[in-house]
C-alpha cells in the first residue's frame, strides 16, 4: 500500500499540490506560534518583566487561536479535494478485491507522506515568521528586547504531531464513504452525486450553526471594557458559522442558486440555463467551491468591520482596542487569514474544475463548441462567486453586529465600504479567472480521447 500511495502521488501531482500547500501553511503556523510560546517560556522572569503588558504568550494565544483553527479547516478542505480527484481509482481498487481497510491505509499513507515532505520547509518558514513577529512585537513595545526564539526542536515536533493528527483524522472521515460501501456501488458513486444532503450531515450542520449563534450571544453580552474578548468570541463565532455553512453547504447553495439563477437565465438564456442546471444538479460540487469563497469573505469582512467599529466606537475604552499596536496585530491576523482562505479557494477551484474534463468532452461530443462551454463556465463562475459572497457576507454581518453590540450597544457596526468592496472584488478575481483558466485547459484536447481516459 505504501508503494501504491506514492505511485498515486507521482501520477497525480496536481491533485496533491493544494494539500501540500495547505499542510505547509499549517505546519508553518503551528511552528510560528509554538516558537513564540517557547521564547516566552525560556526567558527569565526578570527579562520578561522589562516590558509591561500581556507578553508574547498571551498575544500568540489570542492571535493564533483562530489562525490555527482556520489552518486546520483549510487542510481538511484540501484533503477532501485531493480524495475527490482519485475517487474513481479508489473505487476501482475496491472492485479488484481491495478491502476497506486497505483503501483507508492508502489514504493515510498519502497524508503521512505529504505531511513529512512539507514538514522541513514548514519549520523553516515558521521559525523565520516567529523571529519576524517577535521583532515587530519588540519594536511596538509589546515584548522585552531580551526575548529570543530558541533553537529547540520542541515547537517543530509539536507542530508535526498536531498536523499529522488532524490530517489522519480528516483522512479517516473522508475515506469512510468510499471504504464502507460495496465495490460496485463505490464505482457508480465515483461518477454521480447524491441529490440530497444526508440527514446526519444536515443535523450536524444545524448543531454547529446553533453553537455559532451561542458564541454570537456571548460576544454581544461582553461589556465594553472587555472588547478584546468580545472580538475573539465574534471571530470564533464567524469561523464556527462558516463550518456550519460547510456542513449545510449543498442545501444552502441549492437554495441560493435557485434564487440567483432566474435572472442569470434571463440575461443569458443558453449558457445561463445550462450553468444554473449544472450548479443545482451538483450541489455538493458547488458547495465545495462556495465554502472557501465564503471563508475568505466572512473572515476578512469580520476582521475589517470589527476593526473599523472599534476605531469609531464612542466608548473611552476603545482607545486600547484602536491603538497602533492593536491595529497592527489585527492587520497581521487579517493578512494571515486571507492567505489561508485564498489558498483554499484557489485549490478547490482548480481541483473541481479540472476533474470535469470528461463532462466537457461529453458535451463537445454532443455538439457543444469550446466557446459555448467557456460561456457556460463564465456564467457558473459568476453565480458561484455571488453565492459565496452572499454566504460570507451574512456571516460577517452577524459576527460584526454582535461585536458592535458589545462595543457601542448598537447592532449596527461601522462598515468600511471601500475595504469591503475590495474583499468582494478580490473574491471575484480569485473565483472567476480561476475557474476560467482551469476550464480553458480542461476543454482542450480530443473529446473522444478525453472521454475514454475518464479523469486522467
PLY file of the C-alpha trace (Angstrom):
ply
format ascii 1.0
element vertex 456
property float x
property float y
property float z
element edge 455
property int vertex1
property int vertex2
end_header
0.00 0.00 0.00
2.91 2.39 0.62
4.23 1.89 -2.92
0.70 2.31 -4.30
0.17 5.50 -2.31
3.43 7.02 -3.56
2.61 5.90 -7.09
-0.72 7.72 -6.96
1.05 10.86 -5.78
3.59 10.67 -8.60
0.85 10.01 -11.15
-1.37 12.86 -9.94
0.96 15.56 -8.56
-1.57 18.31 -9.29
-4.14 16.60 -7.07
-1.79 16.83 -4.07
-0.36 20.30 -4.73
-3.17 22.05 -2.90
-2.94 19.63 0.03
0.84 20.13 0.17
0.46 23.93 0.29
-2.24 23.69 2.97
-0.06 21.37 5.09
2.92 23.69 4.61
0.90 26.68 5.86
-0.50 24.71 8.80
2.98 23.47 9.77
4.41 26.98 9.50
1.58 28.49 11.55
1.88 25.99 14.38
5.67 26.31 14.39
5.40 30.11 14.47
3.11 30.30 17.48
4.79 27.36 19.21
8.14 29.14 18.88
6.65 32.29 20.42
5.38 30.27 23.37
8.81 28.67 23.73
10.53 32.06 23.51
8.46 33.43 26.37
8.77 30.25 28.45
12.57 30.07 28.17
13.12 33.75 29.01
13.91 34.60 32.66
11.12 36.34 34.54
13.16 39.49 35.19
13.82 39.88 31.45
10.14 39.34 30.58
9.13 41.90 33.21
11.14 44.63 31.50
8.02 45.43 29.44
4.57 45.77 30.98
1.83 44.07 29.02
0.44 40.68 28.17
3.69 39.34 26.67
4.30 37.08 23.65
2.50 34.09 25.19
-0.83 35.88 25.66
-0.53 37.66 22.32
0.35 34.45 20.49
-2.54 32.65 22.18
-5.10 35.28 21.24
-3.60 35.79 17.78
-3.04 32.14 16.96
-6.31 30.64 18.20
-8.33 31.49 15.11
-5.36 31.18 12.75
-4.65 27.58 13.80
-8.33 26.63 13.52
-8.51 28.14 10.04
-5.30 26.35 9.07
-6.82 23.01 10.07
-10.05 23.90 8.24
-8.04 24.54 5.07
-6.15 21.24 5.49
-9.39 19.28 5.80
-10.84 21.03 2.75
-7.68 20.41 0.69
-7.63 16.75 1.68
-11.24 16.38 0.58
-10.36 17.87 -2.81
-7.40 15.50 -3.22
-9.56 12.47 -2.42
-12.35 13.54 -4.76
-9.88 13.61 -7.64
-8.90 9.99 -7.03
-12.37 8.73 -6.11
-12.57 6.65 -9.29
-9.19 5.00 -8.68
-10.16 4.11 -5.11
-13.43 2.68 -6.37
-11.61 0.59 -8.96
-9.31 -0.76 -6.26
-12.39 -1.86 -4.34
-13.70 -3.72 -7.39
-10.45 -5.70 -7.70
-10.71 -7.01 -4.13
-9.05 -4.21 -2.13
-10.55 -4.21 1.35
-11.93 -1.09 3.08
-9.01 -1.25 5.48
-6.52 -1.24 2.60
-8.26 1.74 1.00
-8.06 3.69 4.25
-4.41 2.68 4.66
-3.70 4.01 1.16
-5.20 7.38 2.03
-3.34 7.50 5.34
-0.09 6.76 3.55
-0.64 9.67 1.18
-1.38 12.05 4.07
1.67 10.94 6.07
3.97 11.16 3.04
2.75 14.64 2.09
2.99 15.86 5.69
6.55 14.59 6.13
7.54 16.13 2.81
6.15 19.54 3.83
7.48 19.46 7.40
11.03 20.80 6.78
10.01 23.84 4.68
7.11 24.47 7.07
9.52 24.52 10.02
11.85 26.93 8.23
9.00 29.30 7.33
7.52 29.05 10.83
10.76 29.82 12.68
11.52 32.72 10.33
7.98 34.03 10.83
8.30 33.72 14.62
11.51 35.75 14.63
9.97 38.41 12.43
6.79 38.52 14.52
8.77 38.77 17.75
10.88 41.59 16.28
7.71 43.53 15.48
6.36 42.96 18.99
9.63 44.29 20.41
9.50 47.31 18.09
5.98 48.08 19.27
6.96 47.67 22.92
4.88 44.51 23.50
7.86 42.20 24.14
11.08 42.69 26.06
14.23 43.24 23.98
15.93 40.23 25.60
13.35 37.67 24.45
14.71 35.33 21.77
13.24 32.48 19.73
15.01 29.31 20.93
16.52 26.79 18.54
14.97 23.83 20.39
13.06 21.38 18.15
10.11 21.00 20.55
7.78 23.50 18.74
8.56 21.82 15.42
7.84 18.33 16.74
4.61 19.52 18.37
3.57 21.13 15.06
4.34 17.91 13.18
2.35 15.81 15.65
-0.64 18.17 15.56
-0.73 18.38 11.76
-0.39 14.61 11.45
-3.21 14.10 13.96
-5.52 16.45 12.07
-4.58 15.01 8.69
-5.09 11.41 9.78
-8.40 12.21 11.45
-9.60 14.06 8.37
-8.45 11.23 6.10
-10.38 8.69 8.18
-13.55 10.74 7.83
-13.00 11.47 4.13
-12.18 7.85 3.25
-15.14 6.48 5.19
-17.62 6.86 2.33
-15.54 5.03 -0.27
-14.44 2.30 2.14
-17.81 1.49 3.70
-19.91 0.92 0.57
-19.93 -2.10 -1.72
-17.30 -2.08 -4.52
-19.83 -1.81 -7.36
-21.69 0.96 -5.57
-18.42 2.79 -4.93
-17.57 2.72 -8.62
-21.02 4.02 -9.54
-20.79 6.75 -6.90
-17.50 7.98 -8.33
-19.27 9.40 -11.37
-22.53 10.52 -9.80
-23.69 12.69 -6.97
-26.38 12.20 -4.40
-29.23 14.60 -4.90
-29.84 15.30 -1.21
-27.74 16.25 1.74
-27.54 13.36 4.21
-29.60 13.72 7.38
-26.60 13.23 9.76
-24.62 15.92 7.95
-27.58 18.30 7.91
-28.25 17.74 11.62
-24.57 18.26 12.41
-24.62 21.47 10.40
-27.67 22.73 12.28
-25.98 21.90 15.58
-22.81 23.77 14.58
-24.84 26.78 13.44
-26.60 26.77 16.80
-23.20 26.77 18.51
-22.16 29.74 16.38
-25.29 31.63 17.43
-24.49 30.97 21.09
-21.00 32.38 20.54
-22.55 35.46 18.93
-24.70 35.95 22.02
-21.61 35.55 24.19
-19.76 38.20 22.17
-22.70 40.60 22.25
-23.09 40.28 26.02
-19.50 41.26 26.82
-19.09 44.66 28.50
-17.31 47.39 26.55
-14.18 47.13 28.71
-13.78 43.52 27.52
-13.61 44.48 23.85
-10.75 42.07 23.10
-12.71 39.11 24.46
-15.78 40.22 22.51
-13.70 40.41 19.34
-12.22 36.95 19.84
-15.67 35.48 20.55
-17.13 37.17 17.46
-14.28 35.99 15.24
-14.56 32.45 16.62
-18.31 32.60 16.04
-17.73 33.55 12.41
-15.47 30.52 11.94
-17.98 28.20 13.63
-20.77 29.59 11.45
-18.64 29.01 8.37
-18.10 25.40 9.43
-21.88 25.12 9.77
-22.21 26.58 6.27
-19.76 23.95 5.02
-21.85 21.15 6.55
-25.16 22.50 5.26
-23.49 23.80 2.09
-25.26 21.67 -0.54
-28.69 22.62 0.82
-27.86 26.32 1.24
-26.08 26.52 -2.12
-29.03 24.93 -3.90
-31.45 27.45 -2.38
-29.29 30.46 -3.26
-28.61 29.17 -6.75
-32.33 28.74 -7.35
-32.87 32.37 -6.30
-29.96 33.83 -8.28
-30.33 31.54 -11.28
-33.55 33.13 -12.54
-32.00 36.50 -13.52
-28.99 34.67 -14.95
-31.23 32.55 -17.19
-32.99 35.72 -18.32
-29.73 37.52 -19.14
-28.09 34.53 -20.88
-30.80 32.08 -21.97
-28.42 29.44 -23.31
-25.29 29.49 -21.17
-27.19 30.79 -18.14
-29.74 27.97 -18.23
-27.03 25.30 -18.56
-24.89 26.86 -15.80
-27.89 27.07 -13.47
-28.83 23.45 -14.16
-25.25 22.27 -13.58
-24.89 24.08 -10.28
-28.24 22.97 -8.90
-27.74 19.40 -10.10
-24.31 19.11 -8.49
-24.90 20.84 -5.18
-22.04 19.07 -3.41
-19.58 20.17 -6.06
-20.93 23.73 -5.86
-20.70 23.67 -2.06
-17.04 22.61 -2.14
-16.26 25.70 -4.25
-18.57 28.12 -2.46
-17.34 27.41 1.08
-13.74 28.65 0.53
-15.11 31.84 -1.06
-17.41 32.31 1.92
-14.44 31.67 4.23
-12.42 34.39 2.51
-15.25 36.93 2.57
-16.58 36.00 6.02
-13.33 36.10 7.98
-11.81 39.07 6.15
-15.05 41.04 6.34
-15.46 40.28 10.05
-11.93 41.44 10.84
-12.24 44.65 8.82
-15.64 45.63 10.19
-14.68 44.85 13.79
-11.52 46.96 13.47
-13.46 49.85 11.97
-16.14 49.58 14.65
-13.53 49.61 17.42
-11.80 52.64 15.93
-15.05 54.60 15.69
-16.58 53.46 18.97
-17.76 56.27 21.26
-16.72 54.40 24.39
-13.50 55.62 26.02
-12.40 52.00 26.36
-11.99 51.87 22.60
-8.64 53.64 22.87
-6.83 50.44 23.81
-8.54 48.49 21.06
-7.73 51.00 18.36
-4.13 51.66 19.44
-1.35 51.35 16.89
-0.20 48.06 18.40
-3.65 46.50 18.33
-4.31 47.72 14.80
-1.04 46.13 13.67
-1.99 42.84 15.31
-5.39 42.84 13.64
-3.88 43.68 10.26
-1.34 40.87 10.60
-4.07 38.42 11.60
-6.23 39.58 8.69
-3.35 39.05 6.25
-2.72 35.53 7.57
-6.40 34.56 7.47
-6.80 35.98 3.97
-3.76 33.97 2.85
-5.26 30.73 4.16
-8.65 31.45 2.61
-7.12 32.39 -0.75
-5.09 29.17 -0.86
-8.19 27.13 -0.03
-10.25 28.94 -2.67
-7.72 28.52 -5.48
-7.01 24.90 -4.60
-10.68 23.95 -4.62
-11.47 25.89 -7.78
-8.65 24.28 -9.73
-9.40 20.78 -8.43
-13.15 20.86 -9.01
-12.93 22.41 -12.48
-10.09 20.14 -13.63
-11.97 16.97 -12.72
-14.78 17.95 -15.12
-12.73 17.16 -18.23
-14.83 14.12 -19.09
-18.04 16.11 -18.63
-16.79 18.81 -21.00
-15.67 16.18 -23.52
-19.12 14.57 -23.49
-20.74 17.96 -24.11
-18.40 18.50 -27.05
-19.29 15.09 -28.48
-22.98 16.03 -28.50
-22.32 19.29 -30.35
-21.17 21.91 -27.84
-18.31 24.12 -29.01
-15.43 25.35 -26.90
-16.73 28.97 -26.91
-20.12 27.72 -25.72
-18.50 25.77 -22.90
-16.47 28.81 -21.87
-19.62 30.95 -21.82
-21.27 28.34 -19.62
-18.25 28.32 -17.30
-18.29 32.11 -17.14
-21.92 32.05 -16.03
-21.16 29.32 -13.50
-18.17 31.26 -12.14
-20.22 34.44 -11.70
-23.03 32.57 -9.96
-20.56 30.68 -7.75
-18.83 33.91 -6.71
-22.18 35.53 -5.94
-23.32 32.63 -3.74
-20.00 32.54 -1.86
-20.00 36.31 -1.32
-23.58 36.27 -0.03
-22.89 33.45 2.45
-19.67 35.07 3.65
-21.32 38.48 3.93
-24.13 37.02 6.03
-21.59 35.50 8.45
-19.52 38.70 8.59
-22.65 40.77 9.18
-23.81 38.59 12.07
-20.38 38.48 13.75
-19.70 42.21 13.40
-23.20 43.04 14.66
-22.51 41.04 17.83
-19.18 42.82 18.31
-20.79 46.21 17.70
-23.44 45.44 20.31
-20.73 44.78 22.88
-18.73 47.87 21.93
-21.42 50.51 21.37
-24.71 48.98 22.45
-25.95 49.11 18.86
-26.03 46.15 16.48
-25.17 48.46 13.57
-21.38 48.36 13.10
-19.15 50.86 11.34
-18.63 49.39 7.87
-15.58 50.44 5.81
-17.40 50.29 2.49
-14.35 50.71 0.24
-12.40 47.98 2.04
-15.37 45.62 1.96
-15.80 46.15 -1.77
-12.11 45.36 -2.11
-12.72 42.00 -0.40
-15.66 41.26 -2.69
-13.59 42.18 -5.73
-10.74 40.01 -4.50
-13.06 37.03 -4.06
-14.46 37.55 -7.55
-10.97 37.90 -9.05
-9.94 34.63 -7.42
-13.09 32.76 -8.40
-13.92 33.80 -11.96
-10.42 33.81 -13.53
-9.51 30.67 -11.54
-12.45 28.72 -12.94
-11.99 30.07 -16.46
-8.24 29.43 -16.59
-8.66 25.84 -15.40
-11.69 25.34 -17.65
-9.82 26.64 -20.68
-7.23 23.93 -20.16
-9.88 21.29 -19.42
-11.85 21.80 -22.66
-8.83 21.37 -24.91
-7.76 18.09 -26.41
-9.58 15.43 -28.47
-13.03 14.88 -26.95
-13.20 11.16 -27.73
-9.81 10.56 -26.14
-10.75 12.52 -23.01
-13.96 10.52 -22.63
-12.03 7.27 -22.90
-9.41 8.38 -20.37
-12.04 9.40 -17.84
-10.47 11.50 -15.10
-6.85 11.03 -16.09
0 1
1 2
2 3
3 4
4 5
5 6
6 7
7 8
8 9
9 10
10 11
11 12
12 13
13 14
14 15
15 16
16 17
17 18
18 19
19 20
20 21
21 22
22 23
23 24
24 25
25 26
26 27
27 28
28 29
29 30
30 31
31 32
32 33
33 34
34 35
35 36
36 37
37 38
38 39
39 40
40 41
41 42
42 43
43 44
44 45
45 46
46 47
47 48
48 49
49 50
50 51
51 52
52 53
53 54
54 55
55 56
56 57
57 58
58 59
59 60
60 61
61 62
62 63
63 64
64 65
65 66
66 67
67 68
68 69
69 70
70 71
71 72
72 73
73 74
74 75
75 76
76 77
77 78
78 79
79 80
80 81
81 82
82 83
83 84
84 85
85 86
86 87
87 88
88 89
89 90
90 91
91 92
92 93
93 94
94 95
95 96
96 97
97 98
98 99
99 100
100 101
101 102
102 103
103 104
104 105
105 106
106 107
107 108
108 109
109 110
110 111
111 112
112 113
113 114
114 115
115 116
116 117
117 118
118 119
119 120
120 121
121 122
122 123
123 124
124 125
125 126
126 127
127 128
128 129
129 130
130 131
131 132
132 133
133 134
134 135
135 136
136 137
137 138
138 139
139 140
140 141
141 142
142 143
143 144
144 145
145 146
146 147
147 148
148 149
149 150
150 151
151 152
152 153
153 154
154 155
155 156
156 157
157 158
158 159
159 160
160 161
161 162
162 163
163 164
164 165
165 166
166 167
167 168
168 169
169 170
170 171
171 172
172 173
173 174
174 175
175 176
176 177
177 178
178 179
179 180
180 181
181 182
182 183
183 184
184 185
185 186
186 187
187 188
188 189
189 190
190 191
191 192
192 193
193 194
194 195
195 196
196 197
197 198
198 199
199 200
200 201
201 202
202 203
203 204
204 205
205 206
206 207
207 208
208 209
209 210
210 211
211 212
212 213
213 214
214 215
215 216
216 217
217 218
218 219
219 220
220 221
221 222
222 223
223 224
224 225
225 226
226 227
227 228
228 229
229 230
230 231
231 232
232 233
233 234
234 235
235 236
236 237
237 238
238 239
239 240
240 241
241 242
242 243
243 244
244 245
245 246
246 247
247 248
248 249
249 250
250 251
251 252
252 253
253 254
254 255
255 256
256 257
257 258
258 259
259 260
260 261
261 262
262 263
263 264
264 265
265 266
266 267
267 268
268 269
269 270
270 271
271 272
272 273
273 274
274 275
275 276
276 277
277 278
278 279
279 280
280 281
281 282
282 283
283 284
284 285
285 286
286 287
287 288
288 289
289 290
290 291
291 292
292 293
293 294
294 295
295 296
296 297
297 298
298 299
299 300
300 301
301 302
302 303
303 304
304 305
305 306
306 307
307 308
308 309
309 310
310 311
311 312
312 313
313 314
314 315
315 316
316 317
317 318
318 319
319 320
320 321
321 322
322 323
323 324
324 325
325 326
326 327
327 328
328 329
329 330
330 331
331 332
332 333
333 334
334 335
335 336
336 337
337 338
338 339
339 340
340 341
341 342
342 343
343 344
344 345
345 346
346 347
347 348
348 349
349 350
350 351
351 352
352 353
353 354
354 355
355 356
356 357
357 358
358 359
359 360
360 361
361 362
362 363
363 364
364 365
365 366
366 367
367 368
368 369
369 370
370 371
371 372
372 373
373 374
374 375
375 376
376 377
377 378
378 379
379 380
380 381
381 382
382 383
383 384
384 385
385 386
386 387
387 388
388 389
389 390
390 391
391 392
392 393
393 394
394 395
395 396
396 397
397 398
398 399
399 400
400 401
401 402
402 403
403 404
404 405
405 406
406 407
407 408
408 409
409 410
410 411
411 412
412 413
413 414
414 415
415 416
416 417
417 418
418 419
419 420
420 421
421 422
422 423
423 424
424 425
425 426
426 427
427 428
428 429
429 430
430 431
431 432
432 433
433 434
434 435
435 436
436 437
437 438
438 439
439 440
440 441
441 442
442 443
443 444
444 445
445 446
446 447
447 448
448 449
449 450
450 451
451 452
452 453
453 454
454 455
